[in-house]
Amino acid sequence: MGQIMHSGIKGTSQDLGPNKSGFSSSIDKASPPPAPLEGVTIVDLSMGWAGPLATRNLADLGAKVIKVESCTRFDWFRSWEASQEWIDNNGAEKAHNFIYVNRQKLGVTIDFESKSGRDLLLKLVKGADAVVDNYPTGVLEKLNLDYHVMKKVKPDLVMLSMPAFGRTGPWAKFRAYGSTVEQAAGLPHLQGDEADPPTMLHVAFGDAISGLYGTAALLTALRHRQKTGIGQFVDLSQAECMLPHAVHGILCQSVNGHAPARQGNHASDYFVHQVFPCKGRDQWILIQIKSEAEWESVMDMMPALTPFSCLEPMERRAKFMEIEAAIGEWTSTRSAKDLMAALQAVRVPAAILNDVADLMEDPHLVSRGYMQFLSRAFVGEQPHPSAPWRLGDGPIRISSSAPTLGQHNQDILGGMLGLSNGQIASLSSDGIIGNKPRLA
């Protein structure tokens, strides 16, 4: 197992030059610093967003992540459903979501519902440091592939399991997606305006949050294993990962006996906390004014605030809707970018609302080399956002895009597990491995 923690590393940034989009990436290309998780091997049985995001973060940090799918039960981020036309058109290799969360990984196909495939998976686990899954509770147990079985072939194994509601309790076997756990954590009752029905975020927020918790849990368990030599099973409930985001509602209910009133974009401890329209089509700016100093800073800049200049702080908060309406009328005739710069110059928090095109051209992100472009079979060149942490002056290099289905079967089965070409050919003919989806 490799080093889990690494610090104080410096690298030299080099510009890879602009690509066809005009976006350039600045990364440590010539002599990248050593990866903190180099030498760590993770078997990734997860699908969708939460589990694959957790393992992708570790792959970015240098771990060898081996993604295991089968030709009939492939990652559903490739597609919810399969048809022969979709298979013939290589649809499994064109899903952007799949490509985004599975970069830097090796891909192998193993039908581990069969005995020979199960034995093959256990042989792979024997040489790994960790296994990750986000199956519903009971799935791996039915296949006789739960932690107790895997631990027999790898006594110091770390296993992270990420079911929606954890492995115990009356909801343990319920199936869910990111939006489901958002509901279960009560967030829709805390979001939106008071007069609206419960409001979802509609981005499967639970997946993204659970993926980050999964990364932290894996790093912690691997660190413990490095220090003690002891593996462990980590039971991570995706719904419980969401509960900290509802803590203000939980505390209000506990203290006051009722849930807090929903406030939309407004925040009760701010004088101004809202998104305002600006000049042009679909241009917006977020402005936050919390302190007296910030209020005074914008008085001369915004004549719209003059009628409220003599109000006491509590009176201002009580008239927040009138104040926000006046500000919105004033911002609607001004450039969002110019206004953001002017407000930030007087130390008032303000940010334009970027759309996707804005992000690709954002000068700050361009200067940091945030987007790295990689070419991938069937889709060509695509941007990849860099990992948010850095080991040197530039972003961590993204060396490979997501694997195509079964792309590394030969490397993993032949190279790592030592199977002969004949054995690999036999597995292929028996349908245990492959590189194209099949209809079940």
N, C-alpha and C positions, 0 to 999 in steps of 0.2 A: 504494500500500500504506500502511496506517495505522501508527500507533505500536505497537511491540511491547511496550515496557516502560512502566509508569506507576507512580508512587509518590507518597506524601504527599497523597493525595486525601481530603478529608473531606466527609461528607454529613450530612444531617439525617434522623433516623429519624422516620417517621410510622406510626402504628398504623392499619392498614386496617380494624380492628374484627374481631370474631369472626364466623366463618362458622357454618354449621349444625352443624359438629362441635364448636364451642366453641373451636377452635384459632384464634389470631389471629396475623397476620404483621406484623412490623415491618420496613419497608423504606424506602429512600430514594426516595420517590415524587415529591415536589415538584420537586427538582432533582438527579436522579441524576448522579454524577460521570461524566466521559467514559470510555467503554469502552476498555480498552487495545488491543483488536484491531479497533477501528472502521476500516473501509476495507479490511480483509482479506477476500478471497473464497475460499472453499474448496468444491471440487466433491467431494461425498461419495458414493463408489460402494460404500461398505462396507455390510455387513448383519450382523444378529445383535447382539452385545453389544460386542465388543472395539473394532472400528472406529468404530461409532456413538458409543460412550462417549468415545473420543478426540476426535471432532469436536464432540460435545455440550459438552465442557469448553471448547472454543474458541468455540463459539457463546455460551456463558454469558459469555465475556469480550469479546463484541461482534463476533466475526467473522460475516460473512454466509456461512452454510453452506447449500449447495444440495444436498439429498439427491436422488439420481437412482435411480429404480426403473423397472421396466416393468410393464405390466399382466399379463404372464404370468410374469415373474421378479421378483416383488416381494420386499421384505425378509422373510426367513423368520421374523423375530420377529413378524410379523403372523400367521403361521400356518405350521406345517410342511407342511400339505397343504390343498388347496382343493377344495371341492365346490360345486355350483351352489347348494345350499341355503345354504351358508356365505356365498357371494357375495351372494345375494339378501337375507340378513339383515345385510349390512354387517359381517360378521365381521372384515374387514381393518382396521376402525377401532376395534375394541374390545379389542385386546390391550394389557394394562397394561405389559408389558415394552417393547413398541415405543414406547408413549407416553412412558415414563420416559426412554429414552436418545435420543429424537429431538426433544425440546422445543427451542424457539428456532431451528428450522431451516425453510427453505423446501423445498417438495416439488414435484418435477417428474417426469413419466414420459417416458422415451425408450427405445424399443426399439433399442438400439445394436448389436444383432446384424444389423440391416438396414443397407444402405449409407446410406440417407437419415438414419437414426437415428444412425449412426456419425458422419456429417458434422456433424450437429446437436450431438452431444456434443463433438466437437473444436472447434466454434465456441464452445461454452460454456467449454471449457478455455482457449481463447485469452484470455478475459477474466478468468481466475481467477489466484490466486496459488499455490494448492496443490491437489493431488488426493490423495485417500485411498482405498485399496482394501484389502480383506482376502480377496480371492479366492485360491484355491489357485494355486500357481505354474503358469504355462502358459495360464491362462484368457484373460487380456488379450492375450497373445501370439497366441493362435489367432484373436482378433478383430481383430488388427492395431491394437491400442490400448495397446501397452505404452509405457514411459517414452520410448523413443527416438522413437516416433511422435508422442507428445504434445509432446515438446520441440521438434519442428519447427514447431509452431504457437505455442508459448510457450517461447522459449529460456531464460528464467530461471525456469521452473517448478520448484516443489518438489513432489516426489511421495513419499508415504509408502505403502509396501506392507507388509502385515502377514500374510503366510502363516504357517501353523502352525510350520514348521521353517525359514523363511528361503528365499531364492531360489537357494541353491547347496547342494551336498552330496547324498549318496545318498537322503536323505529329503525333498528339496526339493518333490517333487510329491505327497507324502502329504497326505491331507485329514484334518482333525481339528477338534474342538471344545475348549472350555475344559477340560473334564474329561480329554480325551485328552492335552493338553499337561501337565496336572498329573501324569498317569501317566508321561509321557515324562521329566519332570524328576525323577522318583524320590520325589516327596513322599509317596505312600501308604505307602512303606516306612519313613517317618520319623514317621508320625502314628499315633495310637491306642495301644493297650496291646500289650505284647510278645507276649502269647499270642494276639492277634487276627490275622486275615489282614490284608493291606494295606488301609489305611483311607482312603477318599476323603472329600473335604469335601462333595461333592454340591451345590455351588453354582456350578459352572463357574468356579472360582477363577481359572483361567488367563485367562479373558476380562476380568475386572475388572482384574487386574494388567496385562495387555497394553494395555488401554485407557489406563491411567495412563501407562505407558511411551510409548504413542503420542502422548499429549498433550505430554509432555516433548520427544519427538523432533520433533514439528511445530513447537513453539515455538523450539527450538534452530535448526532449519533455516530457519525464517522470519527469525529474528534474524540468522543468517549471510547470508541473501539481502539483508536490509535494509542490512547493513554493506558487503557486497561487490558486490551486484548479480548474484550468481551463484546460480542454482538448483542443486538436487541431488536425487539419488534416494536415499531412505533405505530400506534393507532391514532390517525389524524381524522377528526370529524370536520368535513368541509363546512357544515352548518355552524359549528362552534367557532370556526375561523372568522365567520361573519359577525358574531355577536359583539365584539369590541366596537364595531361601527354603529351599533345600536345602543351603546352604553348610556348615552345621554337620555334616551327614552326609558331605559331600565331604571336609572337613578331617579328620574322624575316620578315614575310610577311608584317606586319604593318610598320616596320621601313625601310626595304630595297626594298619592292615592289615585293619580290619573296620568294619562300619557301627555306629553307636551303637545301644544298646538303646533301644527305644521305651518311653516313660514315661507315656503317657496324658496326663492333666492335670498330673502332677507335674513339677517342675523340680528337678534334683539340687542346685542351689546355693541353694535355699530351704528353710527349716524347714517352711513350709506354703505350698502352691501348689495350691489345689483349689477346686472348686465344691461348695458344701454346701447341703443342703435346709433350707428355713425353714418357718415356720408357714403353713398354707394350701395350696391346691392348686397344684402346679407352681410354687412360689416358691423361688428359689435365690439364693445370694450367692457371689461370688468373693472369697476372702481370700488375701492374699499376705503372708507374714512372712519376711523375708530377713535382717534385721540383729538383733543382740542388743538394740538399743534397742527395736525393734518387738516382739520377744518379751517383753521386760520390760513393755512398755506393756499387753499383753493378759493378763498373768498374773492380776492382780486381777479383771479383767473376766470371765475364763473359768475357773471352778473346774475345768472338765474338764482343764485343763492342769497342775493341781497334781501329779499323779503323775510328771510329766516335768520338774518344776522344777529338780531337782538334776542333770539330765543335762548332760554337756558337749556343745558344738555338734555334734561329729561323731556322738555317740551319738544326739542328736535326729534328725539326718538319716537315720540308720540305722533309726530307729523311726517314720519318717514315716507309715506305714500305720496304726499304732496311734494316733498323734497325730491324724491326720485322722479316724479313726473316732470318737474321743472328741469332737472338735470338731463333727462332724456330728450326733451325738446331742444335743449342747447347742444347736446352731443350730436344730434341727428344731422347737423349741417357741417360737421367737422370730420377730418380724416382720422381714422382710428389710430394709425401708426403715429401721426404727428401728436395726437392728443396723449397717447401713451407716453411718448418721450417727454412731453411738457409736464405731465403729472409726476412722472418718476423723477424729473429734475428738481421738483420741490418736495421729494421724499414722500409722495403719496402712492400707495400700492395701486398699480393699474396694469392690465394686460389685455392685449387684443385676443380675440378668439380665432385661433388659426384653424383653417380647414386643411385638408390633406395636401393640397397644392402649396399652401403657405408653409407647411412644415418642411416640404422638400426643398424650399428655397430660403428658409429662415437663416439669416446670416450668422446667428449664434451657433446653430447646429452645424452649419457648413464649416465654420471655423474650427469646430471640435471634431470634424470628421465623423459625425454621428451615423450617417448612412454609409454602409459598405455594400458594394454591388458584387453579386456573384452570379455566374452563369449556371443554369441547371437544365438538364435534359427536359424537353417537351415545353418549357416555358421561356427559355432564354434568360436574359439578364434581368435580375430583380434586386431591389434595395432591401437591405436587412438593417434594422436599427441595432446599434452597438449595445453591448451590455452597459448598464449604468455605472458600474464600478470600473476603476482603472488601476493597472499595476505600474504604469509608467506615465509618460507625458501624453501618450496617445491612447485611443481605445484598444481594447483587446481585439486581436485579429480574428475575424471570422474566416475560417479556412475552408469550410465546405458547406454546401447547401444540404437540405434534407435528402435522405436517401430515397431512391426509387424502391419500389417493392422488391425485397429480396436482393438488393444491389450487392450486398457484401456476403452473400451465402458462401461463396467459395473462400473468401478471406477468413470468415468466422469458423465455418464448419471444417474446412480443410486446414487453414493456418492455425487457428487457436485450439480446435478440438482434435485435430489430427486425423480426420476422416480421409479415406482414400477417394480418388476420383470415382471409382466404381461404387463406393458406398453413397457418395453424393448423388450420382446418377440414379441409383436405386431409390433414394429418398424422393427424388424428383418424379420418377415414374410412378411411385406410390402416392403422389399427391401430398406428401408430408412437407415438402418445400416447393418453391416456385418463384416466378417473378412477374406473374400476371394474376389479377383477381379472377376468381371463379364463382359462378353462381352456386349457392349452397343447395 
